[in-house]
Protein backbone atom coordinates (compact mmCIF):
# COMPACT_ATOMS: atom_id res chain seq x y z
CA UNK A 1 0.00 0.00 0.00
CA UNK A 2 1.30 3.40 -0.78
CA UNK A 3 1.30 6.26 1.64
CA UNK A 4 -1.73 7.85 -0.08
CA UNK A 5 -4.00 5.18 1.40
CA UNK A 6 -3.31 6.49 4.90
CA UNK A 7 -4.30 9.67 6.67
CA UNK A 8 -1.62 12.32 6.21
CA UNK A 9 -0.69 12.39 9.90
CA UNK A 10 0.09 8.66 10.05
CA UNK A 11 3.51 7.86 8.62
CA UNK A 12 3.90 4.15 8.14
CA UNK A 13 6.49 1.73 6.92
CA UNK A 14 4.71 -1.04 5.02
CA UNK A 15 4.72 -4.37 6.88
CA UNK A 16 5.18 -7.75 5.17
CA UNK A 17 1.44 -8.20 4.61
CA UNK A 18 1.06 -4.68 3.17
CA UNK A 19 3.88 -5.38 0.72
CA UNK A 20 2.10 -8.56 -0.46
CA UNK A 21 -1.22 -6.70 -0.80
CA UNK A 22 0.52 -3.94 -2.78
CA UNK A 23 1.88 -6.54 -5.21
CA UNK A 24 -1.63 -7.95 -5.65
CA UNK A 25 -2.97 -4.50 -6.51
CA UNK A 26 -0.31 -4.11 -9.22
CA UNK A 27 -1.93 -6.96 -11.15
CA UNK A 28 -4.67 -6.29 -13.70
CA UNK A 29 -7.90 -5.40 -11.90
CA UNK A 30 -9.60 -8.62 -12.99
CA UNK A 31 -6.96 -10.65 -11.08
CA UNK A 32 -6.64 -8.57 -7.91
CA UNK A 33 -9.42 -10.17 -5.80
CA UNK A 34 -8.32 -13.64 -6.88
CA UNK A 35 -4.72 -12.91 -5.89
CA UNK A 36 -5.73 -11.41 -2.53
CA UNK A 37 -8.00 -14.37 -1.79
CA UNK A 38 -5.32 -16.89 -2.75
CA UNK A 39 -2.71 -15.26 -0.50
CA UNK A 40 -5.18 -14.96 2.34
CA UNK A 41 -6.32 -18.59 1.97
CA UNK A 42 -2.74 -19.83 2.12
CA UNK A 43 -1.91 -17.83 5.22
CA UNK A 44 -5.18 -18.50 7.06
CA UNK A 45 -5.87 -22.12 6.13
CA UNK A 46 -9.33 -22.34 7.73
CA UNK A 47 -10.55 -19.31 5.78
CA UNK A 48 -9.12 -20.77 2.59
CA UNK A 49 -10.88 -24.08 3.22
CA UNK A 50 -14.20 -22.31 3.83
CA UNK A 51 -13.77 -20.24 0.66
CA UNK A 52 -13.53 -16.73 2.14
CA UNK A 53 -12.79 -14.27 -0.67
CA UNK A 54 -11.00 -10.94 -0.25
CA UNK A 55 -12.64 -8.42 -2.57
CA UNK A 56 -10.98 -5.28 -1.21
CA UNK A 57 -8.25 -4.48 1.27
CA UNK A 58 -7.27 -0.83 1.07
CA UNK A 59 -6.53 1.82 3.65
CA UNK A 60 -9.04 1.62 6.48
CA UNK A 61 -11.50 -0.81 4.84
CA UNK A 62 -11.79 -4.45 3.95
CA UNK A 63 -14.54 -6.22 2.00
CA UNK A 64 -14.76 -10.01 2.10
CA UNK A 65 -17.32 -12.47 0.77
CA UNK A 66 -18.35 -16.00 1.65
CA UNK A 67 -20.49 -17.75 -0.92
CA UNK A 68 -23.27 -20.01 0.30
CA UNK A 69 -21.70 -23.28 -0.84
CA UNK A 70 -22.09 -26.75 0.63
CA UNK A 71 -18.75 -26.67 2.46
CA UNK A 72 -19.87 -23.60 4.46
CA UNK A 73 -23.55 -24.48 4.97
CA UNK A 74 -25.50 -25.55 8.01
CA UNK A 75 -28.32 -28.10 8.16
CA UNK A 76 -30.90 -25.63 6.79
CA UNK A 77 -28.89 -24.59 3.73
CA UNK A 78 -27.69 -21.16 4.82
CA UNK A 79 -24.14 -20.12 5.74
CA UNK A 80 -23.20 -21.85 9.00
CA UNK A 81 -22.97 -19.71 12.14
CA UNK A 82 -19.31 -20.67 12.63
CA UNK A 83 -18.53 -19.77 8.99
CA UNK A 84 -20.25 -16.41 9.53
CA UNK A 85 -18.03 -15.84 12.57
CA UNK A 86 -15.00 -16.79 10.47
CA UNK A 87 -16.01 -14.22 7.86
CA UNK A 88 -16.29 -11.48 10.51
CA UNK A 89 -12.99 -12.48 12.10
CA UNK A 90 -11.28 -12.57 8.71
CA UNK A 91 -12.55 -9.16 7.60
CA UNK A 92 -11.39 -7.50 10.81
CA UNK A 93 -8.21 -9.52 11.30
CA UNK A 94 -6.86 -9.01 7.80
CA UNK A 95 -7.54 -5.28 8.12
CA UNK A 96 -5.76 -5.10 11.48
CA UNK A 97 -2.96 -7.21 10.02
CA UNK A 98 -2.08 -4.76 7.25
CA UNK A 99 -1.68 -1.96 9.78
CA UNK A 100 0.35 -3.57 12.55
CA UNK A 101 4.11 -3.17 12.23
CA UNK A 102 6.02 -6.42 11.75
CA UNK A 103 7.32 -6.05 15.32
CA UNK A 104 3.81 -6.61 16.76
CA UNK A 105 1.65 -9.73 17.03
CA UNK A 106 -2.15 -9.50 16.53
CA UNK A 107 -4.37 -11.56 18.83
CA UNK A 108 -8.14 -11.92 18.69
CA UNK A 109 -9.38 -11.02 22.15
CA UNK A 110 -13.17 -11.04 21.81
CA UNK A 111 -15.83 -11.92 19.28
CA UNK A 112 -19.30 -10.43 19.69
CA UNK A 113 -21.77 -11.90 17.26
CA UNK A 114 -25.52 -11.51 17.46
CA UNK A 115 -27.39 -13.76 15.04
CA UNK A 116 -30.58 -11.83 14.30
CA UNK A 117 -32.15 -13.81 11.47
CA UNK A 118 -31.43 -16.54 8.96
CA UNK A 119 -29.23 -15.37 6.12
CA UNK A 120 -30.15 -15.70 2.46
CA UNK A 121 -27.49 -16.62 -0.08
CA UNK A 122 -23.95 -15.30 0.03
CA UNK A 123 -22.56 -13.12 2.82
CA UNK A 124 -20.53 -9.93 2.48
CA UNK A 125 -18.49 -8.44 5.35
CA UNK A 126 -17.23 -4.86 5.44
CA UNK A 127 -14.84 -3.87 8.23
CA UNK A 128 -13.44 -0.40 8.87
CA UNK A 129 -10.88 1.22 11.12
CA UNK A 130 -10.70 4.83 12.28
CA UNK A 131 -7.63 7.02 11.88
CA UNK A 132 -7.19 6.91 15.67
CA UNK A 133 -7.22 3.10 15.68
CA UNK A 134 -4.62 2.94 12.92
CA UNK A 135 -2.44 5.47 14.74
CA UNK A 136 -2.66 3.46 17.98
CA UNK A 137 -1.52 0.29 16.20
CA UNK A 138 1.57 2.11 14.98
CA UNK A 139 2.35 4.11 18.11
CA UNK A 140 1.46 1.86 21.07
CA UNK A 141 3.58 -1.18 21.97
CA UNK A 142 0.50 -2.94 23.35
CA UNK A 143 -3.15 -2.16 22.87
CA UNK A 144 -6.47 -3.18 21.48
CA UNK A 145 -9.09 -2.00 19.02
CA UNK A 146 -12.71 -2.98 18.61
CA UNK A 147 -13.48 -3.28 14.93
CA UNK A 148 -17.05 -3.07 13.70
CA UNK A 149 -17.98 -5.32 10.82
CA UNK A 150 -21.18 -5.11 8.79
CA UNK A 151 -22.39 -8.40 7.37
CA UNK A 152 -25.09 -8.42 4.72
CA UNK A 153 -26.64 -11.27 2.74
CA UNK A 154 -27.77 -11.58 -0.89
CA UNK A 155 -31.06 -9.88 0.00
CA UNK A 156 -29.09 -6.83 1.30
CA UNK A 157 -30.27 -7.59 4.84
CA UNK A 158 -27.92 -7.64 7.85
CA UNK A 159 -28.65 -11.02 9.50
CA UNK A 160 -25.80 -10.60 11.98
CA UNK A 161 -24.39 -7.83 14.16
CA UNK A 162 -20.71 -8.34 14.88
CA UNK A 163 -17.63 -6.68 16.29
CA UNK A 164 -14.22 -8.12 17.00
CA UNK A 165 -11.72 -6.88 19.55
CA UNK A 166 -8.13 -7.31 18.44
CA UNK A 167 -5.17 -6.84 20.75
CA UNK A 168 -1.51 -6.57 19.89
CA UNK A 169 1.68 -7.20 21.78
CA UNK A 170 5.36 -6.96 20.83
CA UNK A 171 6.74 -10.05 19.10
CA UNK A 172 9.36 -11.85 21.13
CA UNK A 173 12.71 -11.96 19.42
C-alpha positions as a LaTeX table, in Angstrom:
\begin{tabular}{lrrr}
\hline
Residue & $x$ (\AA) & $y$ (\AA) & $z$ (\AA) \\
\hline
Unk1 & 0.00 & 0.00 & 0.00 \\
Unk2 & 1.30 & 3.40 & $-0.78$ \\
Unk3 & 1.30 & 6.26 & 1.64 \\
Unk4 & $-1.73$ & 7.85 & $-0.08$ \\
Unk5 & $-4.00$ & 5.18 & 1.40 \\
Unk6 & $-3.31$ & 6.49 & 4.90 \\
Unk7 & $-4.30$ & 9.67 & 6.67 \\
Unk8 & $-1.62$ & 12.32 & 6.21 \\
Unk9 & $-0.69$ & 12.39 & 9.90 \\
Unk10 & 0.09 & 8.66 & 10.05 \\
Unk11 & 3.51 & 7.86 & 8.62 \\
Unk12 & 3.90 & 4.15 & 8.14 \\
Unk13 & 6.49 & 1.73 & 6.92 \\
Unk14 & 4.71 & $-1.04$ & 5.02 \\
Unk15 & 4.72 & $-4.37$ & 6.88 \\
Unk16 & 5.18 & $-7.75$ & 5.17 \\
Unk17 & 1.44 & $-8.20$ & 4.61 \\
Unk18 & 1.06 & $-4.68$ & 3.17 \\
Unk19 & 3.88 & $-5.38$ & 0.72 \\
Unk20 & 2.10 & $-8.56$ & $-0.46$ \\
Unk21 & $-1.22$ & $-6.70$ & $-0.80$ \\
Unk22 & 0.52 & $-3.94$ & $-2.78$ \\
Unk23 & 1.88 & $-6.54$ & $-5.21$ \\
Unk24 & $-1.63$ & $-7.95$ & $-5.65$ \\
Unk25 & $-2.97$ & $-4.50$ & $-6.51$ \\
Unk26 & $-0.31$ & $-4.11$ & $-9.22$ \\
Unk27 & $-1.93$ & $-6.96$ & $-11.15$ \\
Unk28 & $-4.67$ & $-6.29$ & $-13.70$ \\
Unk29 & $-7.90$ & $-5.40$ & $-11.90$ \\
Unk30 & $-9.60$ & $-8.62$ & $-12.99$ \\
Unk31 & $-6.96$ & $-10.65$ & $-11.08$ \\
Unk32 & $-6.64$ & $-8.57$ & $-7.91$ \\
Unk33 & $-9.42$ & $-10.17$ & $-5.80$ \\
Unk34 & $-8.32$ & $-13.64$ & $-6.88$ \\
Unk35 & $-4.72$ & $-12.91$ & $-5.89$ \\
Unk36 & $-5.73$ & $-11.41$ & $-2.53$ \\
Unk37 & $-8.00$ & $-14.37$ & $-1.79$ \\
Unk38 & $-5.32$ & $-16.89$ & $-2.75$ \\
Unk39 & $-2.71$ & $-15.26$ & $-0.50$ \\
Unk40 & $-5.18$ & $-14.96$ & 2.34 \\
Unk41 & $-6.32$ & $-18.59$ & 1.97 \\
Unk42 & $-2.74$ & $-19.83$ & 2.12 \\
Unk43 & $-1.91$ & $-17.83$ & 5.22 \\
Unk44 & $-5.18$ & $-18.50$ & 7.06 \\
Unk45 & $-5.87$ & $-22.12$ & 6.13 \\
Unk46 & $-9.33$ & $-22.34$ & 7.73 \\
Unk47 & $-10.55$ & $-19.31$ & 5.78 \\
Unk48 & $-9.12$ & $-20.77$ & 2.59 \\
Unk49 & $-10.88$ & $-24.08$ & 3.22 \\
Unk50 & $-14.20$ & $-22.31$ & 3.83 \\
Unk51 & $-13.77$ & $-20.24$ & 0.66 \\
Unk52 & $-13.53$ & $-16.73$ & 2.14 \\
Unk53 & $-12.79$ & $-14.27$ & $-0.67$ \\
Unk54 & $-11.00$ & $-10.94$ & $-0.25$ \\
Unk55 & $-12.64$ & $-8.42$ & $-2.57$ \\
Unk56 & $-10.98$ & $-5.28$ & $-1.21$ \\
Unk57 & $-8.25$ & $-4.48$ & 1.27 \\
Unk58 & $-7.27$ & $-0.83$ & 1.07 \\
Unk59 & $-6.53$ & 1.82 & 3.65 \\
Unk60 & $-9.04$ & 1.62 & 6.48 \\
Unk61 & $-11.50$ & $-0.81$ & 4.84 \\
Unk62 & $-11.79$ & $-4.45$ & 3.95 \\
Unk63 & $-14.54$ & $-6.22$ & 2.00 \\
Unk64 & $-14.76$ & $-10.01$ & 2.10 \\
Unk65 & $-17.32$ & $-12.47$ & 0.77 \\
Unk66 & $-18.35$ & $-16.00$ & 1.65 \\
Unk67 & $-20.49$ & $-17.75$ & $-0.92$ \\
Unk68 & $-23.27$ & $-20.01$ & 0.30 \\
Unk69 & $-21.70$ & $-23.28$ & $-0.84$ \\
Unk70 & $-22.09$ & $-26.75$ & 0.63 \\
Unk71 & $-18.75$ & $-26.67$ & 2.46 \\
Unk72 & $-19.87$ & $-23.60$ & 4.46 \\
Unk73 & $-23.55$ & $-24.48$ & 4.97 \\
Unk74 & $-25.50$ & $-25.55$ & 8.01 \\
Unk75 & $-28.32$ & $-28.10$ & 8.16 \\
Unk76 & $-30.90$ & $-25.63$ & 6.79 \\
Unk77 & $-28.89$ & $-24.59$ & 3.73 \\
Unk78 & $-27.69$ & $-21.16$ & 4.82 \\
Unk79 & $-24.14$ & $-20.12$ & 5.74 \\
Unk80 & $-23.20$ & $-21.85$ & 9.00 \\
Unk81 & $-22.97$ & $-19.71$ & 12.14 \\
Unk82 & $-19.31$ & $-20.67$ & 12.63 \\
Unk83 & $-18.53$ & $-19.77$ & 8.99 \\
Unk84 & $-20.25$ & $-16.41$ & 9.53 \\
Unk85 & $-18.03$ & $-15.84$ & 12.57 \\
Unk86 & $-15.00$ & $-16.79$ & 10.47 \\
Unk87 & $-16.01$ & $-14.22$ & 7.86 \\
Unk88 & $-16.29$ & $-11.48$ & 10.51 \\
Unk89 & $-12.99$ & $-12.48$ & 12.10 \\
Unk90 & $-11.28$ & $-12.57$ & 8.71 \\
Unk91 & $-12.55$ & $-9.16$ & 7.60 \\
Unk92 & $-11.39$ & $-7.50$ & 10.81 \\
Unk93 & $-8.21$ & $-9.52$ & 11.30 \\
Unk94 & $-6.86$ & $-9.01$ & 7.80 \\
Unk95 & $-7.54$ & $-5.28$ & 8.12 \\
Unk96 & $-5.76$ & $-5.10$ & 11.48 \\
Unk97 & $-2.96$ & $-7.21$ & 10.02 \\
Unk98 & $-2.08$ & $-4.76$ & 7.25 \\
Unk99 & $-1.68$ & $-1.96$ & 9.78 \\
Unk100 & 0.35 & $-3.57$ & 12.55 \\
Unk101 & 4.11 & $-3.17$ & 12.23 \\
Unk102 & 6.02 & $-6.42$ & 11.75 \\
Unk103 & 7.32 & $-6.05$ & 15.32 \\
Unk104 & 3.81 & $-6.61$ & 16.76 \\
Unk105 & 1.65 & $-9.73$ & 17.03 \\
Unk106 & $-2.15$ & $-9.50$ & 16.53 \\
Unk107 & $-4.37$ & $-11.56$ & 18.83 \\
Unk108 & $-8.14$ & $-11.92$ & 18.69 \\
Unk109 & $-9.38$ & $-11.02$ & 22.15 \\
Unk110 & $-13.17$ & $-11.04$ & 21.81 \\
Unk111 & $-15.83$ & $-11.92$ & 19.28 \\
Unk112 & $-19.30$ & $-10.43$ & 19.69 \\
Unk113 & $-21.77$ & $-11.90$ & 17.26 \\
Unk114 & $-25.52$ & $-11.51$ & 17.46 \\
Unk115 & $-27.39$ & $-13.76$ & 15.04 \\
Unk116 & $-30.58$ & $-11.83$ & 14.30 \\
Unk117 & $-32.15$ & $-13.81$ & 11.47 \\
Unk118 & $-31.43$ & $-16.54$ & 8.96 \\
Unk119 & $-29.23$ & $-15.37$ & 6.12 \\
Unk120 & $-30.15$ & $-15.70$ & 2.46 \\
Unk121 & $-27.49$ & $-16.62$ & $-0.08$ \\
Unk122 & $-23.95$ & $-15.30$ & 0.03 \\
Unk123 & $-22.56$ & $-13.12$ & 2.82 \\
Unk124 & $-20.53$ & $-9.93$ & 2.48 \\
Unk125 & $-18.49$ & $-8.44$ & 5.35 \\
Unk126 & $-17.23$ & $-4.86$ & 5.44 \\
Unk127 & $-14.84$ & $-3.87$ & 8.23 \\
Unk128 & $-13.44$ & $-0.40$ & 8.87 \\
Unk129 & $-10.88$ & 1.22 & 11.12 \\
Unk130 & $-10.70$ & 4.83 & 12.28 \\
Unk131 & $-7.63$ & 7.02 & 11.88 \\
Unk132 & $-7.19$ & 6.91 & 15.67 \\
Unk133 & $-7.22$ & 3.10 & 15.68 \\
Unk134 & $-4.62$ & 2.94 & 12.92 \\
Unk135 & $-2.44$ & 5.47 & 14.74 \\
Unk136 & $-2.66$ & 3.46 & 17.98 \\
Unk137 & $-1.52$ & 0.29 & 16.20 \\
Unk138 & 1.57 & 2.11 & 14.98 \\
Unk139 & 2.35 & 4.11 & 18.11 \\
Unk140 & 1.46 & 1.86 & 21.07 \\
Unk141 & 3.58 & $-1.18$ & 21.97 \\
Unk142 & 0.50 & $-2.94$ & 23.35 \\
Unk143 & $-3.15$ & $-2.16$ & 22.87 \\
Unk144 & $-6.47$ & $-3.18$ & 21.48 \\
Unk145 & $-9.09$ & $-2.00$ & 19.02 \\
Unk146 & $-12.71$ & $-2.98$ & 18.61 \\
Unk147 & $-13.48$ & $-3.28$ & 14.93 \\
Unk148 & $-17.05$ & $-3.07$ & 13.70 \\
Unk149 & $-17.98$ & $-5.32$ & 10.82 \\
Unk150 & $-21.18$ & $-5.11$ & 8.79 \\
Unk151 & $-22.39$ & $-8.40$ & 7.37 \\
Unk152 & $-25.09$ & $-8.42$ & 4.72 \\
Unk153 & $-26.64$ & $-11.27$ & 2.74 \\
Unk154 & $-27.77$ & $-11.58$ & $-0.89$ \\
Unk155 & $-31.06$ & $-9.88$ & 0.00 \\
Unk156 & $-29.09$ & $-6.83$ & 1.30 \\
Unk157 & $-30.27$ & $-7.59$ & 4.84 \\
Unk158 & $-27.92$ & $-7.64$ & 7.85 \\
Unk159 & $-28.65$ & $-11.02$ & 9.50 \\
Unk160 & $-25.80$ & $-10.60$ & 11.98 \\
Unk161 & $-24.39$ & $-7.83$ & 14.16 \\
Unk162 & $-20.71$ & $-8.34$ & 14.88 \\
Unk163 & $-17.63$ & $-6.68$ & 16.29 \\
Unk164 & $-14.22$ & $-8.12$ & 17.00 \\
Unk165 & $-11.72$ & $-6.88$ & 19.55 \\
Unk166 & $-8.13$ & $-7.31$ & 18.44 \\
Unk167 & $-5.17$ & $-6.84$ & 20.75 \\
Unk168 & $-1.51$ & $-6.57$ & 19.89 \\
Unk169 & 1.68 & $-7.20$ & 21.78 \\
Unk170 & 5.36 & $-6.96$ & 20.83 \\
Unk171 & 6.74 & $-10.05$ & 19.10 \\
Unk172 & 9.36 & $-11.85$ & 21.13 \\
Unk173 & 12.71 & $-11.96$ & 19.42 \\
\hline
\end{tabular}
